[in-house]
Amino acid sequence: MAFDTKIAVLLRDDLLTWQRLNVTAFLVSGIGPAIPELMGEPYQDADGQLYLPMFRQPVLVFAGGKELLTAAHGRAIARNLPISVFTSDLFATGNDDDNRAAVRAVGTDQLDLVGLAVHGPRNAVDKVLKGATMHP
C-alpha cells in the first residue's frame, strides 16, 4: 500500500546499537500524539487480550553523518514539517524535564543532533533526507 505521507527517522551513523534503538524509540514517541490521525486502532488477539494501537504506516529509518543531520534539520524547519530531535546531551539526562531543559539551553543552529524524526508529504520528507541511506 502506498502512503501519501512518510514517517522517517534519521540517525547519526556513529551511534552505538543501544543508542540507535533508544533514540529511535524516543523520536517516534512524539509523532503519534502530535499527529493522531497516523495512529491505527488498538489490537486484540483471539483470546480478547487488548494491545496498544500503532502507526498505520511504516516508519523508515535512515543513517547519515553529523553534517547530514544538521542539513536535514534545517531543511525540515524550512519546510515547516513536524520534527522531533534527540541531541547528544540527552544521553546524560534522566527525565523529561531535564531533556527539555538540555534542548532549550542550546540555539537551533548549535544543537548536537544524534537523531531526528520527521513526518510529512513523501516528496518533502525525501528532500529533507537527501543524501541519507537506509539504516543497515
N, C-alpha and C positions, 0 to 999 in steps of 0.2 A: 504494500500500500504506500503510495506517495503522499507526503505531507507538504502543505504549503509553507510550513514553518520548520525551523530547526532548533533543537536544543543541543548546544555544544559546550564542551569543557576543553580548555587549553591549559596544559600543564607544562611547567618548565622541565626540560629534558634531563636536568641533573638531580632530580629528587630521588630519594630512596624509595623502595617499593611501598613501605608502610606510609610514607609521606604522600605518595601519589594517591593511594586509596583514601587516606584521611582527608586530603584536600578535595578530592572529587566528591566525597560524601558531603562535606560542609558546603561546597559550592552549589550543588544541585538542590540542597535543602531550602535555599532561598527562592528558587524559581516557582515551585508549587504554590506556596502561599501568595506570592505576588501575582501569579497568573493562574487562578484556579481552574480556568477552562481547559488547561492542559492535563488536569487530573481525571483519571478514569473512575469507575465505580469500585466500591470495595469488592474484594474477592471472597469466595466461600467454597469450601471443599465439600465433598459428597456427604460428609458427616455433619455438616452445618456449622463447622468452625469458621468464624469470620476472620478476615485478614484486611490490613490497610490497603487503600487504593494506591495505585502507582501512576506514573505518567502514561498517557495514551499513545505516546510516540517514543521512538528510541532516543537515547542520549548518546551522542557521538563524542569520543574522547580523542583529543589531538595532543601532540607534543611539539615543543619548539624551544629555542634558546631564549635567554633573558631579553634580548633586543626585540625578538619577535613578539614576546608577551607585551612589552611596552608599546610596540606599534599597534598590536591588536586592541589593546586597552584604549588607545587614542582613537582608533577607527570606530570602536563600539560607542564611545562617548560622542564622537562627531555625528554618528548616525542615530543618536538618541535611543539606542537599544537597551533594554533592561539587562544589567550585568551584576554579577556578584564577584567579589575579589577575595583572594587569600594572599596575604603578604608573609614574608619570612618571619616577621615579628610575632605572628600568631602561633608559631611553634613554641614560643616561650610563655604564652599566657595560659590560664587555666579555666577561664569562664567567659561568658558572653560580654559582660561589662568591660572586662579588660581587653577583649578582642576589639570591640568598637572603639575604645579609647586609643588603642595602638594604631588603628587606621586613621582616626581623627587627628592624631598628632603629626601626621605626615601629609605634605601637599600632594595633590594629584600627580604631578609630574615626577615626584620623588619616591613614590611607592615602590618598594622592593617586591614586585609581584612574583609569586610562585605558581599562581593559577588564577583563572577566571572562568566564569560560565556566562553564556550569552544565549538569549532567545530572540528570535525574530524571523522575518521572511527569509526563506532559504538563500536567495541571492545576496541579501545584505549580510547574513552570517558568513557566507562563503567569502565575501570581500573582507570582512573583519579578520578571518582566519587565513588570509592569503599567505602562503609560504609555510604553513603548518603541515605536519604529516599526521596520519592516523597513528594513534598510540599503539606501539607494538604489543 
